Amino acid sequence: MAELHILNTKQVKQFKKIILDQWGSDFEDKYHVLKHPNGRTYIVNKEMDEIDIDKLRISTVGLYFATWNAKGFRLSIEGSQLIGPEAKKNVIELTDKQTEQWLLGQEFELPKKQSIETKGYVIVKHKKDFMGSGKIAGSKLLNFVPKTRRIGAVIE
């Protein structure tokens, strides 16, 4: 766990500003934000302060929330589920067919009526479910769901 570091007040402000600018959503102050040098960002309840972690063997801590690096700020599936309900912009609502494609890990063209102008990542949603984040490149929705979390092809 030595590689993770808790963000200081200035860094947390920057973290919150990115979320507000990209999705129009506030991020609650009830979490510590930890960042790994590879850009993976985790959140942990502030009650973690009450635990003496020096006496524990911990390889990682917290909920994987986002990847934050020079390429941008990409929410994990769980990060999209926390931010999504309050997001006011950059949310793509998928149809049933598109949702099936998304869960299989596919990338697909968005019709003009679904396309939005954005710089950065979008939250992907189907009905009330937030399914992660993607990136719009032209009219295509790029899929960032890890292979280990995709649904395999149905065998008939």
C-alpha positions as CSV (number, residue, x, y, z in Angstrom):
1,M,0.0,0.0,0.0
2,A,3.1,2.2,0.2
3,E,2.5,3.4,-3.4
4,L,-0.9,4.9,-2.8
5,H,-0.9,8.4,-1.4
6,I,-3.8,10.3,0.0
7,L,-4.5,13.5,-2.0
8,N,-4.0,16.8,-0.2
9,T,-6.6,19.5,0.0
10,K,-5.4,21.2,-3.2
11,Q,-5.4,17.9,-5.1
12,V,-8.9,17.0,-3.8
13,K,-10.1,20.4,-5.0
14,Q,-8.7,19.7,-8.5
15,F,-10.3,16.2,-8.4
16,K,-13.7,17.7,-7.5
17,K,-13.4,20.4,-10.1
18,I,-12.8,17.9,-12.9
19,I,-15.9,15.9,-11.8
20,L,-18.0,19.1,-11.7
21,D,-16.7,20.4,-15.1
22,Q,-17.0,17.1,-16.9
23,W,-20.3,15.8,-15.5
24,G,-21.9,18.7,-13.5
25,S,-21.9,16.6,-10.4
26,D,-20.5,17.4,-6.9
27,F,-18.3,14.9,-5.2
28,E,-19.0,14.3,-1.5
29,D,-16.4,15.2,1.1
30,K,-17.0,12.0,3.1
31,Y,-14.2,10.1,1.3
32,H,-10.4,10.2,1.3
33,V,-9.1,10.1,-2.3
34,L,-6.0,8.0,-2.8
35,K,-3.9,7.9,-6.0
36,H,-1.5,5.3,-7.3
37,P,1.4,6.5,-9.5
38,N,-0.2,4.7,-12.5
39,G,-3.2,7.0,-12.2
40,R,-5.6,4.6,-10.6
41,T,-7.7,6.6,-8.1
42,Y,-9.4,5.0,-5.1
43,I,-11.8,6.3,-2.5
44,V,-12.1,5.2,1.0
45,N,-14.4,6.2,3.8
46,K,-12.8,8.7,6.2
47,E,-13.5,6.4,9.1
48,M,-10.5,4.5,7.8
49,D,-8.5,7.0,9.9
50,E,-9.6,5.1,13.0
51,I,-7.8,1.9,12.0
52,D,-4.1,1.4,12.7
53,I,-3.1,0.2,9.3
54,D,0.6,-0.3,10.3
55,K,-0.5,-3.5,12.1
56,L,-2.2,-4.9,9.0
57,R,-0.9,-6.5,5.8
58,I,-2.8,-4.6,3.1
59,S,-2.1,-4.8,-0.6
60,T,-4.7,-2.2,-1.6
61,V,-7.5,-0.2,0.0
62,G,-10.7,1.4,-1.1
63,L,-12.9,1.4,-4.1
64,Y,-11.4,1.8,-7.6
65,F,-13.1,5.0,-8.7
66,A,-11.3,6.3,-11.7
67,T,-8.1,6.5,-13.8
68,W,-6.7,10.0,-13.7
69,N,-3.7,10.8,-15.9
70,A,-2.6,12.9,-18.9
71,K,-5.2,11.3,-21.1
72,G,-8.0,12.5,-18.9
73,F,-10.2,11.4,-16.1
74,R,-12.1,8.1,-16.8
75,L,-14.6,6.8,-14.2
76,S,-14.7,3.1,-13.4
77,I,-18.0,1.3,-13.5
78,E,-18.4,2.0,-9.7
79,G,-17.3,5.6,-10.2
80,S,-20.0,6.0,-12.8
81,Q,-22.5,4.6,-10.4
82,L,-21.6,7.1,-7.7
83,I,-21.4,10.1,-10.0
84,G,-24.1,9.2,-12.5
85,P,-27.3,9.8,-10.5
86,E,-26.2,13.4,-10.0
87,A,-24.6,14.0,-13.4
88,K,-26.2,16.8,-15.4
89,K,-24.1,16.5,-18.6
90,N,-22.0,14.1,-20.7
91,V,-24.3,11.1,-20.0
92,I,-25.2,8.8,-22.9
93,E,-28.4,6.9,-22.6
94,L,-28.2,3.6,-24.6
95,T,-31.0,1.6,-26.2
96,D,-31.5,-2.1,-25.4
97,K,-29.6,-3.1,-28.5
98,Q,-26.7,-0.7,-27.8
99,T,-26.6,-2.0,-24.1
100,E,-26.2,-5.5,-25.4
101,Q,-23.3,-4.4,-27.6
102,W,-21.8,-2.4,-24.7
103,L,-21.9,-5.4,-22.3
104,L,-20.2,-7.5,-24.9
105,G,-17.4,-4.9,-25.0
106,Q,-18.2,-3.7,-28.5
107,E,-17.7,-0.1,-29.8
108,F,-20.5,1.3,-32.1
109,E,-21.7,4.3,-34.0
110,L,-24.1,6.6,-32.3
111,P,-27.0,8.1,-34.3
112,K,-26.9,11.9,-34.6
113,K,-29.7,12.4,-32.1
114,Q,-27.6,10.5,-29.5
115,S,-24.3,12.2,-30.2
116,I,-23.1,14.9,-27.9
117,E,-20.2,17.2,-28.1
118,T,-17.7,16.6,-25.3
119,K,-14.0,16.7,-24.5
120,G,-13.2,13.7,-22.4
121,Y,-15.2,10.8,-21.2
122,V,-18.9,10.2,-20.9
123,I,-21.0,8.2,-18.4
124,V,-22.8,5.4,-20.1
125,K,-26.3,4.6,-18.9
126,H,-29.3,2.3,-19.7
127,K,-32.6,3.1,-18.0
128,K,-31.6,3.5,-14.3
129,D,-28.3,1.5,-14.6
130,F,-24.9,3.3,-14.9
131,M,-22.5,1.0,-16.7
132,G,-19.2,2.8,-16.8
133,S,-17.6,5.3,-19.0
134,G,-16.8,5.6,-22.6
135,K,-15.3,8.2,-25.0
136,I,-16.9,9.6,-28.1
137,A,-14.6,9.6,-31.1
138,G,-16.3,11.2,-34.0
139,S,-19.7,9.4,-33.9
140,K,-18.4,6.2,-32.3
141,L,-18.7,5.3,-28.6
142,L,-15.4,3.8,-27.4
143,N,-15.8,1.1,-24.8
144,F,-13.5,0.9,-21.8
145,V,-15.1,-2.0,-19.9
146,P,-12.3,-4.3,-18.9
147,K,-12.4,-7.7,-20.7
148,T,-12.8,-9.5,-17.3
149,R,-16.1,-7.6,-16.7
150,R,-17.6,-8.1,-20.1
151,I,-20.4,-10.6,-20.8
152,G,-19.3,-13.4,-23.1
153,A,-21.1,-14.2,-26.3
154,V,-24.2,-16.3,-25.8
155,I,-23.9,-19.8,-27.2
156,E,-27.1,-21.1,-28.8
